[in-house]
């Protein structure tokens, strides 16, 4: 996990880099590009988020509900699409490697 933490430090303050890392991780794991929602929907939600975060716009209840539904739908899609065995196997390998490195010291 130390490798992950060191890598995360490089992108933790940049959501665009995090999204790029996700897109290419998805590609490597699934052998196809990440395309869940129409670009227009993604662009609309990005603009809404940027208006709230960077431009000081105050969200109304409808904006909050719409954005929450958008995020929940993405999470549901991703979790349903993940090959959990492949991810778990990778996690186990990394955990064992980490333990072995610590015991060699």
JORA-V750312 format. One record per helix or strand. SS is the DSSP state (2 for helix, 1 for strand). FROM is the first residue (numbers start at 0). LEN is the number of residues. Records with the same first field share a line. If there is no record, write none. Layout:
SS = FROM-LEN, FROM-LEN
This chain:
2 = 1-10, 14-16, 38-16, 60-21, 83-21
